């Protein structure tokens, strides 16, 4: 199989957290529909959003709430999008203020448990990631969340079993 796979293949054990040991040459396939996309949803052409609706790739409530599309009415769509842009501008916060408030949320642990666990796992699994994260947010060198991360122990055991460990 390996000879049939072309292109750049990167294998990074440091960031691999799977329930079994993978080795060089293993193939990992992950299929997701959708994604974050590129650009401002309000800039997506009306017809493209309508095509997504017609193809059952997008629910009508998201066409209006995220893309500002009023189904069947391009003129009303532009009015809706203009109103959404005005609302954004009214709620906008300078990046410096947002960064300061987000840093404080991290320090206070003002996050839902799954997000705390995600950060704690990343901090505990990768010293490099932890150093960069703490530096980016100007956090103390020992910053972590007091939350159980049983997957970390499993991942470390698997990494220790890896042939190149």
Z-matrix of the N, CA and C atoms (Angstrom, degrees):
N
C 1 1.455
C 2 1.523 1 110.30
N 3 1.333 2 118.32 1 -40.16
C 4 1.461 3 121.43 2 -175.05
C 5 1.522 4 111.98 3 -58.09
N 6 1.341 5 116.86 4 -35.09
C 7 1.461 6 117.55 5 -178.90
C 8 1.518 7 112.90 6 -69.78
N 9 1.325 8 118.47 7 -17.28
C 10 1.459 9 121.84 8 -178.85
C 11 1.529 10 112.40 9 -90.60
N 12 1.309 11 117.22 10 -8.46
C 13 1.465 12 121.32 11 -179.86
C 14 1.517 13 107.83 12 -95.79
N 15 1.333 14 115.36 13 123.44
C 16 1.456 15 119.14 14 -179.53
C 17 1.525 16 109.62 15 -114.15
N 18 1.303 17 115.06 16 167.27
C 19 1.453 18 119.41 17 178.14
C 20 1.513 19 111.72 18 101.81
N 21 1.295 20 115.26 19 -178.72
C 22 1.451 21 122.36 20 -179.15
C 23 1.517 22 109.41 21 -77.16
N 24 1.321 23 116.92 22 121.38
C 25 1.460 24 120.96 23 177.54
C 26 1.517 25 108.24 24 -113.70
N 27 1.309 26 115.63 25 124.59
C 28 1.455 27 120.58 26 178.53
C 29 1.519 28 108.30 27 -119.90
N 30 1.306 29 115.31 28 135.39
C 31 1.461 30 120.47 29 179.10
C 32 1.508 31 107.21 30 -124.75
N 33 1.300 32 117.77 31 116.18
C 34 1.453 33 122.54 32 -174.15
C 35 1.525 34 108.58 33 -121.42
N 36 1.312 35 116.77 34 96.88
C 37 1.471 36 120.20 35 180.00
C 38 1.521 37 112.06 36 -64.05
N 39 1.333 38 117.32 37 -27.21
C 40 1.465 39 120.46 38 -176.81
C 41 1.522 40 112.34 39 -62.77
N 42 1.319 41 117.00 40 -30.54
C 43 1.466 42 119.38 41 -176.71
C 44 1.527 43 112.52 42 -110.94
N 45 1.319 44 117.38 43 10.91
C 46 1.457 45 120.65 44 -179.23
C 47 1.519 46 109.59 45 -91.66
N 48 1.318 47 117.01 46 120.88
C 49 1.458 48 120.91 47 177.00
C 50 1.518 49 108.03 48 -130.16
N 51 1.313 50 115.03 49 80.32
C 52 1.457 51 122.17 50 179.17
C 53 1.525 52 108.83 51 -116.57
N 54 1.324 53 118.32 52 160.35
C 55 1.469 54 120.10 53 -175.84
C 56 1.523 55 114.46 54 -76.19
N 57 1.331 56 118.87 55 5.68
C 58 1.452 57 120.96 56 175.43
C 59 1.519 58 109.18 57 -147.01
N 60 1.319 59 115.04 58 158.20
C 61 1.452 60 120.26 59 -178.29
C 62 1.519 61 109.49 60 -70.61
N 63 1.327 62 115.95 61 132.47
C 64 1.459 63 121.14 62 172.66
C 65 1.517 64 107.59 63 -110.01
N 66 1.299 65 115.93 64 149.64
C 67 1.456 66 120.16 65 178.92
C 68 1.520 67 109.38 66 -125.47
N 69 1.327 68 115.35 67 168.65
C 70 1.456 69 120.71 68 179.66
C 71 1.526 70 109.31 69 -53.35
N 72 1.325 71 116.02 70 129.37
C 73 1.465 72 120.72 71 179.17
C 74 1.509 73 114.10 72 98.96
N 75 1.341 74 118.33 73 -16.19
C 76 1.466 75 120.20 74 176.49
C 77 1.519 76 109.04 75 -64.10
N 78 1.307 77 115.92 76 147.30
C 79 1.451 78 121.15 77 179.86
C 80 1.523 79 108.64 78 -106.93
N 81 1.323 80 116.63 79 126.92
C 82 1.459 81 122.65 80 178.34
C 83 1.516 82 106.95 81 -116.99
N 84 1.302 83 116.92 82 120.36
C 85 1.458 84 121.94 83 -179.68
C 86 1.514 85 108.46 84 -116.49
N 87 1.307 86 116.01 85 129.43
C 88 1.449 87 121.19 86 -179.78
C 89 1.518 88 107.78 87 -132.57
N 90 1.310 89 117.46 88 121.49
C 91 1.462 90 121.13 89 -177.19
C 92 1.524 91 109.51 90 -112.97
N 93 1.309 92 115.94 91 124.98
C 94 1.454 93 122.17 92 175.28
C 95 1.513 94 108.24 93 -129.18
N 96 1.296 95 116.61 94 145.16
C 97 1.470 96 120.62 95 171.62
C 98 1.511 97 107.94 96 -96.94
N 99 1.279 98 115.12 97 141.53
C 100 1.453 99 119.27 98 176.98
C 101 1.509 100 111.81 99 81.31
N 102 1.284 101 115.32 100 -170.45
C 103 1.451 102 120.82 101 -179.42
C 104 1.512 103 109.65 102 162.07
N 105 1.292 104 114.94 103 -177.19
C 106 1.455 105 120.09 104 -176.43
C 107 1.528 106 112.38 105 -69.70
N 108 1.316 107 117.16 106 -25.05
C 109 1.456 108 119.56 107 -179.90
C 110 1.517 109 112.11 108 72.23
N 111 1.311 110 115.16 109 -178.21
C 112 1.457 111 121.33 110 -179.11
C 113 1.514 112 109.62 111 -123.96
N 114 1.300 113 116.25 112 137.84
C 115 1.446 114 120.29 113 174.22
C 116 1.521 115 114.14 114 85.43
N 117 1.300 116 112.95 115 177.50
C 118 1.460 117 122.50 116 -178.72
C 119 1.529 118 109.47 117 -76.79
N 120 1.327 119 118.81 118 123.93
C 121 1.470 120 120.53 119 178.89
C 122 1.528 121 112.92 120 -56.44
N 123 1.340 122 117.10 121 -29.03
C 124 1.461 123 119.44 122 179.87
C 125 1.528 124 112.05 123 -71.36
N 126 1.322 125 117.01 124 -13.91
C 127 1.457 126 121.09 125 178.21
C 128 1.531 127 112.36 126 -93.49
N 129 1.313 128 116.47 127 -7.29
C 130 1.472 129 118.86 128 179.57
C 131 1.527 130 108.10 129 -66.13
N 132 1.338 131 117.04 130 131.31
C 133 1.463 132 119.70 131 -177.83
C 134 1.531 133 112.45 132 -57.15
N 135 1.312 134 114.97 133 139.61
C 136 1.465 135 122.30 134 179.81
C 137 1.524 136 110.82 135 -50.03
N 138 1.324 137 117.36 136 -48.99
C 139 1.468 138 121.06 137 -177.19
C 140 1.525 139 112.27 138 -62.76
N 141 1.332 140 117.55 139 -34.89
C 142 1.459 141 120.49 140 179.10
C 143 1.533 142 110.63 141 -66.21
N 144 1.321 143 116.54 142 -40.42
C 145 1.470 144 120.10 143 177.74
C 146 1.533 145 109.66 144 -66.75
N 147 1.325 146 116.35 145 -41.28
C 148 1.469 147 119.97 146 178.02
C 149 1.537 148 110.43 147 -62.18
N 150 1.339 149 117.46 148 -39.34
C 151 1.472 150 120.84 149 176.73
C 152 1.529 151 110.20 150 -62.12
N 153 1.324 152 116.52 151 -40.66
C 154 1.470 153 120.15 152 177.49
C 155 1.524 154 111.03 153 -62.92
N 156 1.321 155 116.61 154 -41.04
C 157 1.470 156 121.01 155 176.88
C 158 1.528 157 110.40 156 -63.06
N 159 1.315 158 116.10 157 -48.68
C 160 1.466 159 120.91 158 -178.59
C 161 1.522 160 112.18 159 -63.52
N 162 1.310 161 116.87 160 -31.14
C 163 1.462 162 121.03 161 179.38
C 164 1.513 163 113.78 162 -87.92
N 165 1.332 164 117.27 163 5.95
C 166 1.462 165 122.69 164 -178.34
C 167 1.536 166 112.89 165 60.02
N 168 1.334 167 116.25 166 31.61
C 169 1.458 168 120.74 167 175.03
C 170 1.520 169 111.47 168 -94.16
N 171 1.321 170 116.60 169 -11.73
C 172 1.454 171 122.16 170 -174.81
C 173 1.518 172 108.87 171 -143.38
N 174 1.336 173 115.70 172 135.81
C 175 1.460 174 120.10 173 176.43
C 176 1.527 175 109.84 174 -80.39
N 177 1.325 176 117.24 175 145.05
C 178 1.474 177 120.05 176 -178.84
C 179 1.527 178 113.58 177 -54.65
N 180 1.324 179 117.85 178 -38.02
C 181 1.472 180 118.99 179 -178.18
C 182 1.528 181 111.80 180 -63.85
N 183 1.341 182 117.23 181 -30.73
C 184 1.461 183 119.98 182 177.85
C 185 1.526 184 111.32 183 -79.39
N 186 1.326 185 117.09 184 -30.85
C 187 1.463 186 119.61 185 176.69
C 188 1.527 187 109.41 186 -58.33
N 189 1.322 188 116.43 187 -41.49
C 190 1.465 189 119.51 188 -179.33
C 191 1.524 190 112.21 189 -81.29
N 192 1.352 191 117.05 190 -48.09
C 193 1.463 192 118.93 191 -172.65
C 194 1.530 193 113.32 192 -73.84
N 195 1.328 194 118.85 193 -31.53
C 196 1.464 195 120.97 194 -178.09
C 197 1.524 196 113.25 195 -100.78
N 198 1.326 197 115.51 196 -40.54
C 199 1.466 198 120.18 197 -175.56
C 200 1.526 199 112.83 198 -99.57
N 201 1.327 200 117.27 199 -9.20
C 202 1.454 201 120.74 200 179.69
C 203 1.514 202 114.22 201 69.29
N 204 1.324 203 116.58 202 22.05
C 205 1.466 204 120.79 203 -176.99
C 206 1.520 205 110.40 204 -90.72
N 207 1.316 206 115.71 205 128.58
C 208 1.462 207 122.87 206 171.96
C 209 1.526 208 104.98 207 -99.13
N 210 1.310 209 115.79 208 107.69
C 211 1.458 210 121.28 209 -173.28
C 212 1.524 211 112.07 210 -54.29
N 213 1.335 212 115.42 211 127.57
C 214 1.449 213 121.18 212 177.37
C 215 1.518 214 114.93 213 83.10
N 216 1.339 215 117.99 214 2.79
C 217 1.465 216 119.57 215 -175.85
C 218 1.536 217 111.07 216 -143.04
N 219 1.332 218 117.51 217 89.47
C 220 1.472 219 119.94 218 -179.37
C 221 1.529 220 113.65 219 -62.56
N 222 1.331 221 118.02 220 -31.83
C 223 1.473 222 120.39 221 179.78
C 224 1.529 223 109.80 222 -69.42
N 225 1.324 224 116.43 223 -45.61
C 226 1.471 225 120.01 224 177.05
C 227 1.532 226 110.32 225 -63.71
N 228 1.332 227 116.47 226 -32.05
C 229 1.463 228 120.74 227 177.23
C 230 1.526 229 110.22 228 -61.35
N 231 1.316 230 117.77 229 -45.79
C 232 1.470 231 120.13 230 179.67
C 233 1.519 232 111.16 231 -62.98
N 234 1.337 233 117.41 232 -39.59
C 235 1.474 234 120.06 233 177.16
C 236 1.529 235 110.21 234 -64.08
N 237 1.317 236 116.74 235 -43.40
C 238 1.473 237 121.37 236 179.54
C 239 1.528 238 109.86 237 -62.26
N 240 1.310 239 116.78 238 -44.61
C 241 1.463 240 120.40 239 179.80
C 242 1.524 241 111.56 240 -64.63
N 243 1.318 242 117.85 241 -39.50
C 244 1.465 243 120.52 242 176.73
C 245 1.524 244 110.68 243 -61.51
N 246 1.322 245 116.98 244 -42.10
C 247 1.469 246 121.18 245 178.58
C 248 1.531 247 110.69 246 -64.71
N 249 1.331 248 116.23 247 -39.22
C 250 1.465 249 119.77 248 178.86
C 251 1.531 250 110.83 249 -66.04
N 252 1.328 251 117.62 250 -38.49
C 253 1.465 252 120.91 251 177.80
C 254 1.535 253 110.59 252 -64.92
N 255 1.330 254 116.46 253 -41.21
C 256 1.464 255 119.85 254 178.08
C 257 1.525 256 110.59 255 -63.33
N 258 1.324 257 117.01 256 -40.48
C 259 1.466 258 121.09 257 177.99
C 260 1.528 259 110.85 258 -63.13
N 261 1.318 260 116.55 259 -42.30
C 262 1.465 261 120.53 260 176.69
C 263 1.530 262 110.65 261 -58.09
N 264 1.321 263 115.70 262 -47.83
C 265 1.468 264 120.21 263 -177.79
C 266 1.525 265 111.19 264 -61.01
N 267 1.324 266 116.70 265 -38.28
C 268 1.469 267 120.71 266 -179.62
C 269 1.529 268 111.55 267 -67.46
N 270 1.333 269 117.04 268 -30.77
C 271 1.465 270 121.38 269 -177.96
C 272 1.523 271 113.73 270 -94.74
N 273 1.325 272 117.66 271 -4.55
C 274 1.461 273 122.02 272 -174.29
C 275 1.526 274 111.87 273 -62.13
N 276 1.316 275 114.92 274 144.78
C 277 1.458 276 122.82 275 178.29
C 278 1.526 277 107.07 276 -128.37
N 279 1.328 278 118.47 277 137.02
C 280 1.467 279 119.40 278 176.36
C 281 1.533 280 111.13 279 -57.25
N 282 1.320 281 116.05 280 143.35
C 283 1.466 282 121.28 281 -176.19
C 284 1.518 283 111.53 282 -55.38
N 285 1.313 284 117.89 283 -41.66
C 286 1.473 285 121.06 284 -179.03
C 287 1.536 286 110.53 285 -58.03
N 288 1.336 287 117.42 286 -42.43
C 289 1.467 288 120.95 287 178.45
C 290 1.526 289 110.90 288 -68.21
N 291 1.334 290 116.09 289 -42.01
C 292 1.467 291 119.34 290 179.54
C 293 1.521 292 110.61 291 -61.93
N 294 1.338 293 116.56 292 -44.63
C 295 1.470 294 120.22 293 179.87
C 296 1.526 295 110.72 294 -60.21
N 297 1.315 296 117.38 295 -42.62
C 298 1.464 297 120.81 296 -179.63
C 299 1.526 298 110.78 297 -63.84
N 300 1.329 299 117.07 298 -41.68
C 301 1.467 300 119.30 299 -179.49
C 302 1.526 301 111.23 300 -70.48
N 303 1.334 302 117.38 301 -35.95
C 304 1.471 303 119.93 302 178.13
C 305 1.526 304 110.80 303 -69.03
N 306 1.327 305 117.26 304 -38.42
C 307 1.461 306 120.50 305 176.71
C 308 1.527 307 109.84 306 -60.40
N 309 1.326 308 116.13 307 -43.27
C 310 1.463 309 119.38 308 179.79
C 311 1.525 310 111.03 309 -64.50
N 312 1.326 311 116.92 310 -38.27
C 313 1.469 312 120.10 311 176.71
C 314 1.529 313 110.41 312 -60.86
N 315 1.323 314 117.56 313 -41.56
C 316 1.458 315 121.04 314 177.57
C 317 1.527 316 110.58 315 -61.97
N 318 1.342 317 116.03 316 -47.06
C 319 1.469 318 120.05 317 179.97
C 320 1.522 319 112.27 318 -62.71
N 321 1.333 320 116.25 319 -39.29
C 322 1.468 321 120.56 320 -178.96
C 323 1.527 322 112.62 321 -79.24
N 324 1.311 323 117.68 322 -10.80
C 325 1.459 324 120.53 323 -176.03
C 326 1.515 325 111.92 324 70.00
N 327 1.324 326 116.15 325 28.72
C 328 1.464 327 121.99 326 -178.29
C 329 1.529 328 109.98 327 -81.62
N 330 1.335 329 114.77 328 62.85
C 331 1.458 330 122.54 329 -177.81
C 332 1.523 331 108.32 330 -139.15
N 333 1.312 332 116.55 331 155.66
C 334 1.460 333 118.54 332 174.75
C 335 1.531 334 108.74 333 -71.24
N 336 1.323 335 116.91 334 153.97
C 337 1.463 336 120.95 335 -175.04
C 338 1.527 337 114.15 336 -55.21
N 339 1.336 338 120.07 337 -41.87
C 340 1.471 339 117.32 338 179.15
C 341 1.530 340 112.91 339 -60.39
N 342 1.315 341 117.95 340 -33.40
C 343 1.465 342 120.47 341 178.38
C 344 1.532 343 109.42 342 -73.43
N 345 1.328 344 117.62 343 -41.82
C 346 1.467 345 120.04 344 175.47
C 347 1.526 346 110.25 345 -58.16
N 348 1.335 347 115.98 346 -44.65
C 349 1.466 348 120.46 347 -179.82
C 350 1.530 349 110.33 348 -62.73
N 351 1.322 350 117.35 349 -42.02
C 352 1.460 351 120.80 350 179.19
C 353 1.533 352 110.18 351 -59.30
N 354 1.336 353 116.45 352 -47.69
C 355 1.463 354 119.30 353 179.36
C 356 1.527 355 110.70 354 -64.88
N 357 1.335 356 117.56 355 -43.69
C 358 1.459 357 120.57 356 -179.31
C 359 1.531 358 110.89 357 -61.33
N 360 1.326 359 117.12 358 -42.28
C 361 1.461 360 120.19 359 178.32
C 362 1.519 361 110.87 360 -61.32
N 363 1.321 362 116.33 361 -45.28
C 364 1.465 363 120.13 362 -179.13
C 365 1.523 364 110.79 363 -65.49
N 366 1.328 365 117.68 364 -41.62
C 367 1.458 366 121.39 365 178.60
C 368 1.521 367 111.25 366 -61.79
N 369 1.326 368 116.77 367 -37.30
C 370 1.464 369 121.40 368 -175.69
C 371 1.531 370 113.11 369 -85.10
N 372 1.303 371 117.68 370 -23.78
C 373 1.463 372 120.76 371 -177.82
C 374 1.521 373 113.51 372 -87.43
N 375 1.318 374 117.36 373 -28.14
C 376 1.461 375 119.55 374 -174.43
C 377 1.521 376 110.85 375 -135.98
N 378 1.325 377 115.32 376 109.50
C 379 1.467 378 119.43 377 177.21
C 380 1.522 379 110.62 378 -60.53
N 381 1.330 380 116.42 379 -40.21
C 382 1.468 381 119.73 380 179.80
C 383 1.526 382 110.73 381 -61.74
N 384 1.350 383 116.56 382 -47.50
C 385 1.460 384 120.19 383 179.46
C 386 1.526 385 110.00 384 -61.42
N 387 1.327 386 116.42 385 -44.40
C 388 1.467 387 120.68 386 -178.77
C 389 1.525 388 110.90 387 -59.99
N 390 1.322 389 116.61 388 -43.51
C 391 1.470 390 120.81 389 179.84
C 392 1.524 391 110.47 390 -62.73
N 393 1.333 392 117.08 391 -45.33
C 394 1.466 393 120.31 392 -179.30
C 395 1.529 394 111.87 393 -67.09
N 396 1.332 395 117.02 394 -41.26
C 397 1.459 396 121.42 395 179.55
C 398 1.525 397 110.62 396 -62.48
N 399 1.337 398 116.07 397 -48.50
C 400 1.462 399 120.20 398 -179.65
C 401 1.530 400 111.27 399 -63.45
N 402 1.321 401 116.87 400 -39.20
C 403 1.466 402 119.82 401 179.06
C 404 1.528 403 110.50 402 -67.51
N 405 1.333 404 117.40 403 -43.82
C 406 1.460 405 120.58 404 -178.60
C 407 1.524 406 111.36 405 -58.94
N 408 1.336 407 116.41 406 -44.00
C 409 1.466 408 120.79 407 -178.15
C 410 1.524 409 112.59 408 -92.61
N 411 1.333 410 118.94 409 3.99
C 412 1.459 411 123.48 410 -179.92
C 413 1.535 412 110.18 411 54.25
N 414 1.328 413 114.62 412 53.29
C 415 1.463 414 122.09 413 -178.93
C 416 1.522 415 109.47 414 -100.95
N 417 1.337 416 117.40 415 158.22
C 418 1.471 417 120.14 416 176.93
C 419 1.532 418 111.09 417 -59.20
N 420 1.332 419 116.12 418 152.09
C 421 1.464 420 121.51 419 -177.49
C 422 1.523 421 113.40 420 -59.72
N 423 1.335 422 117.40 421 -25.57
C 424 1.467 423 120.41 422 -178.73
C 425 1.531 424 112.20 423 -103.09
N 426 1.326 425 117.37 424 15.85
C 427 1.464 426 120.81 425 -177.65
C 428 1.521 427 110.82 426 -59.73
N 429 1.339 428 115.35 427 131.78
C 430 1.472 429 123.36 428 176.34
C 431 1.520 430 106.66 429 -163.90
N 432 1.314 431 115.82 430 169.59
C 433 1.460 432 120.84 431 175.76
C 434 1.513 433 109.55 432 -106.54
N 435 1.321 434 116.75 433 141.91
C 436 1.457 435 123.01 434 178.52
C 437 1.524 436 108.06 435 -84.05
N 438 1.346 437 115.28 436 80.50
C 439 1.453 438 121.09 437 -177.70
C 440 1.527 439 107.62 438 -147.42
N 441 1.316 440 116.30 439 143.07
C 442 1.463 441 120.99 440 -179.68
C 443 1.525 442 110.83 441 -67.14
N 444 1.335 443 114.52 442 140.17
C 445 1.466 444 120.70 443 176.90
C 446 1.530 445 108.91 444 -136.04
N 447 1.329 446 117.77 445 70.85
C 448 1.471 447 119.54 446 -177.65
C 449 1.523 448 113.26 447 -60.81
N 450 1.327 449 117.54 448 -26.25
C 451 1.456 450 120.34 449 179.27
C 452 1.522 451 111.37 450 -65.73
N 453 1.327 452 116.80 451 -28.05
C 454 1.462 453 120.53 452 -179.76
C 455 1.520 454 109.81 453 -65.01
N 456 1.333 455 116.92 454 -45.24
C 457 1.464 456 119.79 455 178.88
C 458 1.522 457 110.50 456 -60.74
N 459 1.329 458 116.93 457 -43.62
C 460 1.461 459 120.81 458 178.33
C 461 1.522 460 110.96 459 -62.05
N 462 1.309 461 117.15 460 -45.71
C 463 1.466 462 121.03 461 -179.76
C 464 1.533 463 110.58 462 -61.73
N 465 1.315 464 117.31 463 -41.61
C 466 1.457 465 119.90 464 179.86
C 467 1.528 466 110.94 465 -66.12
N 468 1.332 467 117.16 466 -37.68
C 469 1.475 468 120.08 467 175.81
C 470 1.521 469 110.29 468 -62.98
N 471 1.321 470 116.66 469 -43.69
C 472 1.464 471 119.93 470 -179.90
C 473 1.518 472 111.53 471 -65.79
N 474 1.320 473 116.57 472 -40.98
C 475 1.455 474 119.69 473 177.89
C 476 1.533 475 111.49 474 -63.25
N 477 1.337 476 115.84 475 -37.09
C 478 1.455 477 120.02 476 178.52
C 479 1.529 478 111.60 477 -65.89
N 480 1.336 479 116.99 478 -27.96
C 481 1.474 480 121.58 479 179.90
C 482 1.525 481 112.36 480 -83.19
N 483 1.317 482 117.02 481 -15.80
C 484 1.461 483 121.32 482 -177.07
C 485 1.522 484 110.21 483 -61.03
N 486 1.320 485 117.02 484 142.50
C 487 1.471 486 120.45 485 -176.11
C 488 1.521 487 114.03 486 -58.28
N 489 1.329 488 118.62 487 -34.08
C 490 1.454 489 120.94 488 -177.70
C 491 1.520 490 113.34 489 -94.93
N 492 1.336 491 117.83 490 11.90
C 493 1.469 492 121.26 491 -175.70
C 494 1.515 493 111.81 492 -70.52
